[in-house]
């Protein structure tokens, strides 16, 4: 199993970013996927999750209404669209499948 995230970067408060996680090595469409994040000095936390065919999603309260998780079962990719970003969204964002984690992508929200 390999999970490769991309799309992180530096953005001003109120801005947007779209993270991508390309998955390989397993039957992507058979599994739910999730995004986590870890800020400096804090524990890793669940941000959003999506079911295998995308019919069910759930979000951390802190990102509801601002972030959207989606997936492409043809491209084996899970996305995290992040809008109205806040400085407290600054973290390393990870894609997760069960016990497998990507390497993470840094998101920094700062003016």
Rosetta constraint file for C-alpha pairs under 8 A:
AtomPair CA 1 CA 23 HARMONIC 7.36 0.50
AtomPair CA 1 CA 24 HARMONIC 5.74 0.50
AtomPair CA 1 CA 25 HARMONIC 4.35 0.50
AtomPair CA 1 CA 26 HARMONIC 6.10 0.50
AtomPair CA 1 CA 100 HARMONIC 7.22 0.50
AtomPair CA 2 CA 23 HARMONIC 5.68 0.50
AtomPair CA 2 CA 24 HARMONIC 5.22 0.50
AtomPair CA 2 CA 25 HARMONIC 6.21 0.50
AtomPair CA 2 CA 100 HARMONIC 7.88 0.50
AtomPair CA 2 CA 102 HARMONIC 7.11 0.50
AtomPair CA 3 CA 21 HARMONIC 6.21 0.50
AtomPair CA 3 CA 22 HARMONIC 5.74 0.50
AtomPair CA 3 CA 23 HARMONIC 4.65 0.50
AtomPair CA 3 CA 24 HARMONIC 6.70 0.50
AtomPair CA 3 CA 95 HARMONIC 6.82 0.50
AtomPair CA 3 CA 96 HARMONIC 7.65 0.50
AtomPair CA 3 CA 100 HARMONIC 7.77 0.50
AtomPair CA 3 CA 101 HARMONIC 6.55 0.50
AtomPair CA 3 CA 102 HARMONIC 4.61 0.50
AtomPair CA 3 CA 103 HARMONIC 7.57 0.50
AtomPair CA 4 CA 20 HARMONIC 7.99 0.50
AtomPair CA 4 CA 21 HARMONIC 5.24 0.50
AtomPair CA 4 CA 22 HARMONIC 5.25 0.50
AtomPair CA 4 CA 23 HARMONIC 6.59 0.50
AtomPair CA 4 CA 95 HARMONIC 7.81 0.50
AtomPair CA 4 CA 102 HARMONIC 5.48 0.50
AtomPair CA 4 CA 103 HARMONIC 6.72 0.50
AtomPair CA 4 CA 104 HARMONIC 7.79 0.50
AtomPair CA 5 CA 19 HARMONIC 6.99 0.50
AtomPair CA 5 CA 20 HARMONIC 5.49 0.50
AtomPair CA 5 CA 21 HARMONIC 4.24 0.50
AtomPair CA 5 CA 22 HARMONIC 6.54 0.50
AtomPair CA 5 CA 94 HARMONIC 7.15 0.50
AtomPair CA 5 CA 95 HARMONIC 6.74 0.50
AtomPair CA 5 CA 102 HARMONIC 6.39 0.50
AtomPair CA 5 CA 103 HARMONIC 6.98 0.50
AtomPair CA 5 CA 104 HARMONIC 6.03 0.50
AtomPair CA 5 CA 105 HARMONIC 6.04 0.50
AtomPair CA 6 CA 19 HARMONIC 5.76 0.50
AtomPair CA 6 CA 20 HARMONIC 5.30 0.50
AtomPair CA 6 CA 21 HARMONIC 6.47 0.50
AtomPair CA 6 CA 105 HARMONIC 6.01 0.50
AtomPair CA 7 CA 17 HARMONIC 6.98 0.50
AtomPair CA 7 CA 18 HARMONIC 5.88 0.50
AtomPair CA 7 CA 19 HARMONIC 4.49 0.50
AtomPair CA 7 CA 20 HARMONIC 6.13 0.50
AtomPair CA 7 CA 105 HARMONIC 7.16 0.50
AtomPair CA 8 CA 17 HARMONIC 7.02 0.50
AtomPair CA 8 CA 18 HARMONIC 7.55 0.50
AtomPair CA 8 CA 19 HARMONIC 6.25 0.50
AtomPair CA 8 CA 105 HARMONIC 5.30 0.50
AtomPair CA 8 CA 106 HARMONIC 5.23 0.50
AtomPair CA 8 CA 107 HARMONIC 4.90 0.50
AtomPair CA 8 CA 108 HARMONIC 7.89 0.50
AtomPair CA 9 CA 17 HARMONIC 7.94 0.50
AtomPair CA 9 CA 105 HARMONIC 7.96 0.50
AtomPair CA 9 CA 106 HARMONIC 6.13 0.50
AtomPair CA 9 CA 107 HARMONIC 5.05 0.50
AtomPair CA 9 CA 108 HARMONIC 6.09 0.50
AtomPair CA 10 CA 107 HARMONIC 6.19 0.50
AtomPair CA 10 CA 108 HARMONIC 4.74 0.50
AtomPair CA 10 CA 109 HARMONIC 5.92 0.50
AtomPair CA 10 CA 110 HARMONIC 7.12 0.50
AtomPair CA 11 CA 15 HARMONIC 6.00 0.50
AtomPair CA 11 CA 16 HARMONIC 7.21 0.50
AtomPair CA 11 CA 17 HARMONIC 7.69 0.50
AtomPair CA 11 CA 107 HARMONIC 7.84 0.50
AtomPair CA 11 CA 108 HARMONIC 6.30 0.50
AtomPair CA 11 CA 109 HARMONIC 5.00 0.50
AtomPair CA 11 CA 110 HARMONIC 6.29 0.50
AtomPair CA 11 CA 111 HARMONIC 7.64 0.50
AtomPair CA 12 CA 85 HARMONIC 7.65 0.50
AtomPair CA 12 CA 109 HARMONIC 5.43 0.50
AtomPair CA 12 CA 110 HARMONIC 5.04 0.50
AtomPair CA 12 CA 111 HARMONIC 4.99 0.50
AtomPair CA 13 CA 84 HARMONIC 6.97 0.50
AtomPair CA 13 CA 85 HARMONIC 5.37 0.50
AtomPair CA 13 CA 86 HARMONIC 5.08 0.50
AtomPair CA 13 CA 87 HARMONIC 6.35 0.50
AtomPair CA 13 CA 109 HARMONIC 5.76 0.50
AtomPair CA 13 CA 110 HARMONIC 6.01 0.50
AtomPair CA 13 CA 111 HARMONIC 6.50 0.50
AtomPair CA 14 CA 83 HARMONIC 7.02 0.50
AtomPair CA 14 CA 84 HARMONIC 4.14 0.50
AtomPair CA 14 CA 85 HARMONIC 4.85 0.50
AtomPair CA 14 CA 86 HARMONIC 6.40 0.50
AtomPair CA 15 CA 83 HARMONIC 6.16 0.50
AtomPair CA 15 CA 84 HARMONIC 5.47 0.50
AtomPair CA 15 CA 85 HARMONIC 5.46 0.50
AtomPair CA 16 CA 81 HARMONIC 7.51 0.50
AtomPair CA 16 CA 82 HARMONIC 5.40 0.50
AtomPair CA 16 CA 83 HARMONIC 4.40 0.50
AtomPair CA 16 CA 84 HARMONIC 6.22 0.50
AtomPair CA 16 CA 85 HARMONIC 6.18 0.50
AtomPair CA 17 CA 81 HARMONIC 6.18 0.50
AtomPair CA 17 CA 82 HARMONIC 5.24 0.50
AtomPair CA 17 CA 83 HARMONIC 6.74 0.50
AtomPair CA 18 CA 79 HARMONIC 6.85 0.50
AtomPair CA 18 CA 80 HARMONIC 5.62 0.50
AtomPair CA 18 CA 81 HARMONIC 4.43 0.50
AtomPair CA 18 CA 82 HARMONIC 5.95 0.50
AtomPair CA 19 CA 79 HARMONIC 5.52 0.50
AtomPair CA 19 CA 80 HARMONIC 4.97 0.50
AtomPair CA 19 CA 81 HARMONIC 6.39 0.50
AtomPair CA 19 CA 82 HARMONIC 7.87 0.50
AtomPair CA 20 CA 77 HARMONIC 6.58 0.50
AtomPair CA 20 CA 78 HARMONIC 5.86 0.50
AtomPair CA 20 CA 79 HARMONIC 4.57 0.50
AtomPair CA 20 CA 80 HARMONIC 6.54 0.50
AtomPair CA 21 CA 77 HARMONIC 5.39 0.50
AtomPair CA 21 CA 78 HARMONIC 5.20 0.50
AtomPair CA 21 CA 79 HARMONIC 6.34 0.50
AtomPair CA 21 CA 95 HARMONIC 6.31 0.50
AtomPair CA 22 CA 75 HARMONIC 7.76 0.50
AtomPair CA 22 CA 76 HARMONIC 5.89 0.50
AtomPair CA 22 CA 77 HARMONIC 4.50 0.50
AtomPair CA 22 CA 78 HARMONIC 6.71 0.50
AtomPair CA 23 CA 28 HARMONIC 7.01 0.50
AtomPair CA 23 CA 76 HARMONIC 5.52 0.50
AtomPair CA 23 CA 77 HARMONIC 6.09 0.50
AtomPair CA 24 CA 28 HARMONIC 7.33 0.50
AtomPair CA 24 CA 76 HARMONIC 7.15 0.50
AtomPair CA 27 CA 31 HARMONIC 7.39 0.50
AtomPair CA 28 CA 52 HARMONIC 7.81 0.50
AtomPair CA 28 CA 73 HARMONIC 6.76 0.50
AtomPair CA 28 CA 76 HARMONIC 5.95 0.50
AtomPair CA 29 CA 52 HARMONIC 5.49 0.50
AtomPair CA 29 CA 53 HARMONIC 6.49 0.50
AtomPair CA 29 CA 73 HARMONIC 5.52 0.50
AtomPair CA 29 CA 76 HARMONIC 7.58 0.50
AtomPair CA 30 CA 52 HARMONIC 5.43 0.50
AtomPair CA 30 CA 53 HARMONIC 7.76 0.50
AtomPair CA 31 CA 51 HARMONIC 6.89 0.50
AtomPair CA 31 CA 52 HARMONIC 4.62 0.50
AtomPair CA 31 CA 97 HARMONIC 7.58 0.50
AtomPair CA 32 CA 49 HARMONIC 7.22 0.50
AtomPair CA 32 CA 50 HARMONIC 5.53 0.50
AtomPair CA 32 CA 51 HARMONIC 4.17 0.50
AtomPair CA 32 CA 52 HARMONIC 4.26 0.50
AtomPair CA 32 CA 53 HARMONIC 7.80 0.50
AtomPair CA 32 CA 97 HARMONIC 7.22 0.50
AtomPair CA 33 CA 49 HARMONIC 5.76 0.50
AtomPair CA 33 CA 50 HARMONIC 5.49 0.50
AtomPair CA 33 CA 51 HARMONIC 6.61 0.50
AtomPair CA 33 CA 52 HARMONIC 7.19 0.50
AtomPair CA 33 CA 78 HARMONIC 7.31 0.50
AtomPair CA 33 CA 95 HARMONIC 7.47 0.50
AtomPair CA 33 CA 96 HARMONIC 6.10 0.50
AtomPair CA 33 CA 97 HARMONIC 5.46 0.50
AtomPair CA 34 CA 46 HARMONIC 7.49 0.50
AtomPair CA 34 CA 47 HARMONIC 7.55 0.50
AtomPair CA 34 CA 48 HARMONIC 5.64 0.50
AtomPair CA 34 CA 49 HARMONIC 4.05 0.50
AtomPair CA 34 CA 50 HARMONIC 6.19 0.50
AtomPair CA 34 CA 95 HARMONIC 5.94 0.50
AtomPair CA 34 CA 96 HARMONIC 5.29 0.50
AtomPair CA 34 CA 97 HARMONIC 6.81 0.50
AtomPair CA 35 CA 46 HARMONIC 6.30 0.50
AtomPair CA 35 CA 47 HARMONIC 5.50 0.50
AtomPair CA 35 CA 48 HARMONIC 5.33 0.50
AtomPair CA 35 CA 49 HARMONIC 6.31 0.50
AtomPair CA 35 CA 80 HARMONIC 7.61 0.50
AtomPair CA 35 CA 93 HARMONIC 6.83 0.50
AtomPair CA 35 CA 94 HARMONIC 5.60 0.50
AtomPair CA 35 CA 95 HARMONIC 4.69 0.50
AtomPair CA 35 CA 96 HARMONIC 6.09 0.50
AtomPair CA 36 CA 44 HARMONIC 6.54 0.50
AtomPair CA 36 CA 45 HARMONIC 5.37 0.50
AtomPair CA 36 CA 46 HARMONIC 4.38 0.50
AtomPair CA 36 CA 47 HARMONIC 4.99 0.50
AtomPair CA 36 CA 48 HARMONIC 7.06 0.50
AtomPair CA 36 CA 93 HARMONIC 5.70 0.50
AtomPair CA 36 CA 94 HARMONIC 5.07 0.50
AtomPair CA 36 CA 95 HARMONIC 6.39 0.50
AtomPair CA 36 CA 96 HARMONIC 7.27 0.50
AtomPair CA 37 CA 44 HARMONIC 5.49 0.50
AtomPair CA 37 CA 45 HARMONIC 5.50 0.50
AtomPair CA 37 CA 46 HARMONIC 6.62 0.50
AtomPair CA 37 CA 47 HARMONIC 6.59 0.50
AtomPair CA 37 CA 91 HARMONIC 5.84 0.50
AtomPair CA 37 CA 92 HARMONIC 5.42 0.50
AtomPair CA 37 CA 93 HARMONIC 4.25 0.50
AtomPair CA 37 CA 94 HARMONIC 5.83 0.50
AtomPair CA 38 CA 42 HARMONIC 6.28 0.50
AtomPair CA 38 CA 43 HARMONIC 5.98 0.50
AtomPair CA 38 CA 44 HARMONIC 4.29 0.50
AtomPair CA 38 CA 45 HARMONIC 6.34 0.50
AtomPair CA 38 CA 91 HARMONIC 5.20 0.50
AtomPair CA 38 CA 92 HARMONIC 5.33 0.50
AtomPair CA 38 CA 93 HARMONIC 6.61 0.50
AtomPair CA 39 CA 43 HARMONIC 7.28 0.50
AtomPair CA 39 CA 44 HARMONIC 7.33 0.50
AtomPair CA 39 CA 90 HARMONIC 6.43 0.50
AtomPair CA 39 CA 91 HARMONIC 4.19 0.50
AtomPair CA 39 CA 92 HARMONIC 6.38 0.50
AtomPair CA 40 CA 91 HARMONIC 7.02 0.50
AtomPair CA 46 CA 59 HARMONIC 7.83 0.50
AtomPair CA 46 CA 60 HARMONIC 6.60 0.50
AtomPair CA 47 CA 59 HARMONIC 5.76 0.50
AtomPair CA 47 CA 60 HARMONIC 5.14 0.50
AtomPair CA 47 CA 63 HARMONIC 7.16 0.50
AtomPair CA 48 CA 57 HARMONIC 7.18 0.50
AtomPair CA 48 CA 58 HARMONIC 5.59 0.50
AtomPair CA 48 CA 59 HARMONIC 4.34 0.50
AtomPair CA 48 CA 60 HARMONIC 6.29 0.50
AtomPair CA 48 CA 68 HARMONIC 7.89 0.50
AtomPair CA 48 CA 69 HARMONIC 6.45 0.50
AtomPair CA 49 CA 57 HARMONIC 5.52 0.50
AtomPair CA 49 CA 58 HARMONIC 5.41 0.50
AtomPair CA 49 CA 59 HARMONIC 6.63 0.50
AtomPair CA 49 CA 69 HARMONIC 6.95 0.50
AtomPair CA 50 CA 54 HARMONIC 5.62 0.50
AtomPair CA 50 CA 55 HARMONIC 7.52 0.50
AtomPair CA 50 CA 56 HARMONIC 5.74 0.50
AtomPair CA 50 CA 57 HARMONIC 4.43 0.50
AtomPair CA 50 CA 58 HARMONIC 6.75 0.50
AtomPair CA 50 CA 69 HARMONIC 6.73 0.50
AtomPair CA 50 CA 70 HARMONIC 6.99 0.50
AtomPair CA 50 CA 71 HARMONIC 7.88 0.50
AtomPair CA 51 CA 55 HARMONIC 6.20 0.50
AtomPair CA 51 CA 56 HARMONIC 5.25 0.50
AtomPair CA 51 CA 57 HARMONIC 6.43 0.50
AtomPair CA 53 CA 73 HARMONIC 7.63 0.50
AtomPair CA 54 CA 70 HARMONIC 6.70 0.50
AtomPair CA 54 CA 71 HARMONIC 6.59 0.50
AtomPair CA 57 CA 69 HARMONIC 7.30 0.50
AtomPair CA 59 CA 63 HARMONIC 6.60 0.50
AtomPair CA 59 CA 64 HARMONIC 5.83 0.50
AtomPair CA 60 CA 64 HARMONIC 6.35 0.50
AtomPair CA 63 CA 67 HARMONIC 5.64 0.50
AtomPair CA 66 CA 82 HARMONIC 6.14 0.50
AtomPair CA 66 CA 83 HARMONIC 5.13 0.50
AtomPair CA 66 CA 84 HARMONIC 6.08 0.50
AtomPair CA 66 CA 85 HARMONIC 7.70 0.50
AtomPair CA 67 CA 80 HARMONIC 6.71 0.50
AtomPair CA 67 CA 81 HARMONIC 5.47 0.50
AtomPair CA 67 CA 82 HARMONIC 4.48 0.50
AtomPair CA 67 CA 83 HARMONIC 6.01 0.50
AtomPair CA 68 CA 79 HARMONIC 8.00 0.50
AtomPair CA 68 CA 80 HARMONIC 5.68 0.50
AtomPair CA 68 CA 81 HARMONIC 5.04 0.50
AtomPair CA 68 CA 82 HARMONIC 6.63 0.50
AtomPair CA 69 CA 78 HARMONIC 7.31 0.50
AtomPair CA 69 CA 79 HARMONIC 5.61 0.50
AtomPair CA 69 CA 80 HARMONIC 4.61 0.50
AtomPair CA 69 CA 81 HARMONIC 6.37 0.50
AtomPair CA 70 CA 78 HARMONIC 5.84 0.50
AtomPair CA 70 CA 79 HARMONIC 5.21 0.50
AtomPair CA 70 CA 80 HARMONIC 6.61 0.50
AtomPair CA 71 CA 76 HARMONIC 7.55 0.50
AtomPair CA 71 CA 77 HARMONIC 5.68 0.50
AtomPair CA 71 CA 78 HARMONIC 4.19 0.50
AtomPair CA 71 CA 79 HARMONIC 5.84 0.50
AtomPair CA 72 CA 76 HARMONIC 5.77 0.50
AtomPair CA 72 CA 77 HARMONIC 5.27 0.50
AtomPair CA 72 CA 78 HARMONIC 6.34 0.50
AtomPair CA 73 CA 77 HARMONIC 6.76 0.50
AtomPair CA 85 CA 89 HARMONIC 6.48 0.50
AtomPair CA 85 CA 109 HARMONIC 6.74 0.50
AtomPair CA 86 CA 90 HARMONIC 7.59 0.50
AtomPair CA 86 CA 109 HARMONIC 6.11 0.50
AtomPair CA 87 CA 108 HARMONIC 7.35 0.50
AtomPair CA 87 CA 109 HARMONIC 4.70 0.50
AtomPair CA 87 CA 110 HARMONIC 5.84 0.50
AtomPair CA 88 CA 109 HARMONIC 7.57 0.50
AtomPair CA 89 CA 107 HARMONIC 7.55 0.50
AtomPair CA 89 CA 108 HARMONIC 7.47 0.50
AtomPair CA 89 CA 109 HARMONIC 6.70 0.50
AtomPair CA 90 CA 106 HARMONIC 7.80 0.50
AtomPair CA 90 CA 107 HARMONIC 5.37 0.50
AtomPair CA 90 CA 108 HARMONIC 4.58 0.50
AtomPair CA 90 CA 109 HARMONIC 5.45 0.50
AtomPair CA 91 CA 106 HARMONIC 6.08 0.50
AtomPair CA 91 CA 107 HARMONIC 5.51 0.50
AtomPair CA 91 CA 108 HARMONIC 6.63 0.50
AtomPair CA 92 CA 104 HARMONIC 5.81 0.50
AtomPair CA 92 CA 105 HARMONIC 5.39 0.50
AtomPair CA 92 CA 106 HARMONIC 4.35 0.50
AtomPair CA 92 CA 107 HARMONIC 5.99 0.50
AtomPair CA 93 CA 104 HARMONIC 5.25 0.50
AtomPair CA 93 CA 105 HARMONIC 5.28 0.50
AtomPair CA 93 CA 106 HARMONIC 6.24 0.50
AtomPair CA 93 CA 107 HARMONIC 7.02 0.50
AtomPair CA 94 CA 101 HARMONIC 6.64 0.50
AtomPair CA 94 CA 102 HARMONIC 5.74 0.50
AtomPair CA 94 CA 103 HARMONIC 6.75 0.50
AtomPair CA 94 CA 104 HARMONIC 4.46 0.50
AtomPair CA 94 CA 105 HARMONIC 6.67 0.50
AtomPair CA 95 CA 101 HARMONIC 5.85 0.50
AtomPair CA 95 CA 102 HARMONIC 5.34 0.50
AtomPair CA 95 CA 104 HARMONIC 7.07 0.50
AtomPair CA 96 CA 100 HARMONIC 5.73 0.50
AtomPair CA 96 CA 101 HARMONIC 4.65 0.50
AtomPair CA 96 CA 102 HARMONIC 6.53 0.50
AtomPair CA 97 CA 101 HARMONIC 6.53 0.50
